[in-house]
Amino acid sequence: MNRSQKRLISLIAIAGLAVGASACASLGKPAAPGEGKIGGELNILVMPGYEEEQIIRPFEEEFGVKVNARIYPSSDEMWAMVSASGGSEWDVITPDTPWIERLVEADLVEPIDESSLPALKDYYPAWQNFDQVYVDDQMYGVVSRWGYYGIVYNHDHVSEEEAQSFEVLWNPKYKDKIVLFDWYLPNMGIISRGMGNQAPYDIDEAALGELREKVLSLRPQVNNIAPTNADVIQAMANESSWISLGGEWLQVLLAEDGLPISVTVPKEGGVSWTEAISIMKNAQNPEAAQAYLEYMTRPEVQAKLAWAEAFRTTVPNSKAAEHLTEEQRELLHIQTPEQANAILENVATRDIPEDEKAWQQIWNDFKAG
């Protein structure tokens, strides 16, 4: 096994952690409380990346706080965990932003004072006053990481021109060459957007019927409905599949290893995803939770989160790019603020459809073939 193959296996293992594992970590010992130190412990329930030592260790040293981290693989699991316990076990969580309203309705998270977060002024415009982190004009989460779903493709087999339209998915040339991650929300969302629905998750019954037909018509083209993103990466790496729906978090891991994988947001548009940081209502160390919130919005910390070991992705603070290498900025397509804003202008926010069960049933019918 050569060096390149070993590295790819390592990347696939990391990606598997990012979507399919739950783990606990206790990172470091707090410095003795003193001037500027908060002390105590901070319990965080997070998606992969936030708990990495490169991010947590400097926080512990600066604030004298011991961080205990637990990773969760999906917002569904996060919701089950916090709703069952009333959220009392954690000080901070990192929900997908569509879940913030549910968390507020369940009285699980605290309002956030925007004036305490000076770095928000450097956020890309799309993430300033972002509606999904507000309930009744009160902020309950701070956007911390974002990405997008477009067309990920092997440019040795699929041309850049073809990848500019989502209709490439139905091209007979690529029958049995498409792999999709097994999650209805992004896949059906990008197909809905491709059909011309500017708000892809907010559609009426007639439009949902049309979406159903379009989704089911794709099934003969798909050779793999993968249970994890790690399986998607493996399929693209070994070229059993040439096309997927995903973003830079999928493409960069492969491109870093020299594989011919590109990503584009098609002309019809794509779908974005966003994570936020929220403080729990019953936080045991609210002062440390607030410090963590401020710390995670700093540009230099955002850069570490963008280039986490778990996966690479874009972040909302535009100045984070100044702390990345030119190669990293190029791979993330954020060489300039204008480049990032152009992506944001061509994607619709991922959301939870009102008739969620109907959407899930369509996806189950799709998988059944």
C-alpha positions, 0 to 999 in steps of 0.5 A: 500500500503506497503513501497516497492509499494510506492517506486516503484510507485515513481520510475516509475513516475521519469522514466516517467519524463525521457522520456515523460515530458518537464519541466522548472526549475529555481534553486537557486540564484547566489552568489554575483559576486566576485573573482572566480565568473562568475555571470549572468545566464546559460540557459540549455536545457537538458535530465533529471538528469542534472538539479537536485539540487544535481548537479546544486546547487554546481555549482551555489554556486561555480560560482555565476551563476543562472541556468535555466533548461528546460527538453526535452524528446527526441532528435527529440524534442530538434532538433525541439526546437533549429532549430526553435529558432536558439538556441538563448534561451540556452547556453548549450544542451545535445544532443544524440551524433548522432545529433552533426553532424546535429547541426554543419551543422546547425551552432548551436554549438561551437567548444570545446577546449579539453585542457580546460577539464583535466578530459577527461584523466580519461575517459574510452578509448571508450569515448576518441576521440569518433568519434560522438562528432567530425566533421572535427577533431574538438570536438563539444560535450563532452560525459557526460552519456552513457548506453547500450541496452541488454536483461533485464529479470526476472530471476525467469522466464528466465534463465541466460543462455537463456538471453545470446543470443538474440534468447531468444526473439523468444523462444515460451516459452516467447510468449506474455511475451515481452515488448518493448519501442516504438522506432525503433532505439534501438530495431532494432539496437540490432536485427541487431547486433544480426543478425551479423551486427557489424555496425548495422545501416550501412547496405545495402539494402539486409541486411535491407530486412533481418532485416525487416523479422527478426523484423516482425517475432518477433511481435507475441512474443510481448504483449506490445509496450509501449509508455514510459519507465515508462510503460516498468518498470510497465510491468516488475514490475507487471510481465505481461512481463518478457523480454525487450530490455534495459540496467542498466537504466531500470534494476537498478530501479527495482532491487533496489526495490528487484524485480528479474530483471537482465540485460546482453549484449547477446553474439551477442552484444548490442547497446550503447547510448551516450549523450554529452554536447555542447555549443550553438553558440549564448550562452549568457553566454559562460564563464558560459557554459564553466565552466559548461562543465568542472564541469560536467566532474569532477568525483564527479559530474559524480557520481551524474549524474550516480546516478541521481533521474531521472534514474541510468546509467553509465558515461564516467569518470572512476574515478566516480566509486570512488564516488559511494558506492559498491552497486551502482557500483555493480548495474551499473556493473562498479565495476572495469574499466575492467568490464565497458570496457568489456561491451563497447567492446561488444556494437556497437554505436547507430547511425541514419541510412542513410535510416532513413525513411525506418527503421521507416517504418519497425517499423511502420509495426511491430507495425501494426502487 
